[in-house]
Amino acid sequence: MSDSADEMQEDQSVHDVTAGMLGVSIHQPTGTGLADDIQLTPARRPLDAVNDAGPAAPPIRFPPPEYLNGSRADEVLVYNEDSGEHFVARDVLFRSHEADEEEEGGLQSVSRAYWKIPDKEPITTRMGHLEICVVLARCPRSADSDTEEEDSRTSSGNEDDIVFLLTNRLVAVKVNYCERMERSLHITAENPLNEIAALQIVGTNHPNVLGCEEVLFDTEYLSVVMPYCGGGD
């Protein structure tokens, strides 16, 4: 009698395991042990709820990215406060105010600029390249002037007399080639403008997610200025 009960219990275990593998539930009346009385009903699986919910909703559309007018200066005079010396920085990116009616054009109204580190090779990206840049701040008149006469001369509005201060802050500037971005829209489903829009939504206030500080457009390039993360690849 004991052997028969053990066999029935073993058979029931086999049925349970097999049913779990097939995705069905076995309902067997207790005390019968008759195979004819076994009823098979489909088991409810997590994927069934997903299928019943219907097709996935379309993704939320990103807003169009916002950008400012940008430009590059061939040469900019920079003052190094640590050494007390001036030097010329080349190919400097800055926000251009030429399209602003209330602002002066050129470097007159520029408060900061981005100078690519000369000995740092640009990193190639799918849409262009990435530059590691030093932030240049507009230099106060008294910081690099030795005399009141020089202060008066440099305040005359001549761009050749505008001086920027070398800072210790680095940024990563992702330079996207507009022609390559336009071409990619017809090749892949990925929209590079969505990436820029997402970075702008994040901004610079999130402690764990990288956003962007500003986006500069100069008809040929769309430059995304982002915080620099040292030690990355």
C-alpha positions, 0 to 999 in steps of 0.5 A: 500500500505504501509503495502504491502511494509513493508511485502515485505521488511520483506520477503526480510530480512528473505531471506537475513538472511536465505541465510547467514545461508545456505551460498548462495546469493539470487538475486531477481529482483527488483519490482517483488516479485515473488518467481519463479524469485529468483535465488540461487547462491553459496556464496564464503566463506573464507574456499573455498579459503583454499580448493582451495589452495590444501593440506598444504605444509610439515613443514620446517625440522629442522637442526640436533642439534649441541652438544659438548662433556660433562662430570661430575666430582664427586668432584670439589673444589670451592672458595666462594669469598663472604665468602673467603672459599673453599668447594667441589661441587659434580656432576658438569657438564662441557664441556669435551675437551678430543676429541679435539686434541689441548686441554687438557682433563679433567678439565684442559681446562674447563672455566665454569661448572654447579653445581646442587643446592643441596637443589633443587629437580630435576623437572621430565620431559617427557624425563628426568629431569630439574636441576637448576644449579649455574654457576662455572667459572674457578678461576684465580690463584691469586683469591684463592691463598694466596702466590706465592708459592701456585700459583706455586703449583696450576699451575703444571697441577694437576686437584686436584689443579684446583679451580672454582669460585662460581658465582651468575648466575643460569641456567636451565639444561634439562637433556634428557635420550638418551635411553628414547629419542630413545624409544619415536621416535618409539612411538610418531610422536614428535621428541625431537631433533627438540625441541633442534634444535629450541632452538639452532636456537633461541640462547640467543639473543631473548628478548622474546623467550627462547633459549639455551646456549649449549648442552652437550652429554655424551653418556647417557644424552643430557643436554641442558643448558638454561637461568634460568627464576625465578618465573616460574613453 
